[in-house]
Amino acid sequence: MRRLTRRQRTAAIVLAVLALCFITLDLGGGGLRGAHSGVRGTLGALYRGTDTVLGPVRRWLEGLPTAGSNQARIDALTHENAVLRGQLAALRSDHRTGQELTALQRAAAGLNHTVLPARVIGFGPGEGFDWTVTIDAGRTSGVWPGQTVTDGADLVGRVLHADSSTAIVLLASDPGSGVGARDERDGEIGTVTGSGTAGLVFTPLNPHAQIQIGDALTTGPSHASSYVAGLTIGVVRSVRTAADGSVLATVTPAASPTTLDVIGVITGRTTNIKASGKPK
């Protein structure tokens, strides 16, 4: 590496001293900025040379007094953004809840039944079944085992167990669930059983029934079914013939069992609709 001559070392020292002077003038506030402007005008080329070398250092030093306040501002904006996101999510949730309550009102009017709104507060195995949900309504609100549960116009399941303030609902998708069903196209009746994540399976009582893809199934009479009739169960998506010759249809459930939020318990046959909250 070539060593600097004495003249070059002297010039470098002078440039460094001048640069420090310029930095001092920049950081000195309003009282020294006029002097800085005059010096920069007089020694413009020299100023530009030193600023190119030591400019980043000068700008870093200039930013030190405001670094703390900038971080505080960033923290405040981050907090404010989080609050706004939370408020937006709450508004969307309230809007969705309002739509679900409206659907329950319409269903109650159409079915001529009392529908008690309730919110899903838990999901998981219960009462010996795998596909169940827990709702925030119980016996004090008129909920009893055996009652049909809907999301508006579609079948969700039936109440398995109820205590004073909560209840467990067996979903139609549970492998142990059985629902009397009717094919809306040709009137054929049969039984729908749950198949977990695979949906539902419809077995018509008539082994020669001509079940077709796209057929809509609704709750209907079959054996001792306690489900309210007329609720949509799902739509046939495939049909096959079992080894014993019986017809089996795979059904996509109308009410998605994994996205349930506000649902309704059909507590009785009446024209009085309880659409806002639980009865006292």
Secondary structure, 3 states (H helix, E strand, C coil): CCCCCHHHHHHHHHHHHHHHHHHHHHHCCHHHHHHHHHHHHHCHHHHHHHHHHHHHHHHHHHHHHHHHHHHHHHHHHHHHHHHHHHHHHHHHHHHHHHHHHHHHHHHHHHHCEEEEEEEEEEEEEECCEEEEEEECCCHHHCCCCCCEEECCCEEEEEEEEECCCCEEEEECCCCCCEEEEEECCCCCEEEEEECHHHCEEEEECCCCCCCCCCCEEEECCCCCCCCCCCCEEEEEEEEEECCCCCEEEEEEECCCCCCCCEEEEEEEECCCCCCCCCCC
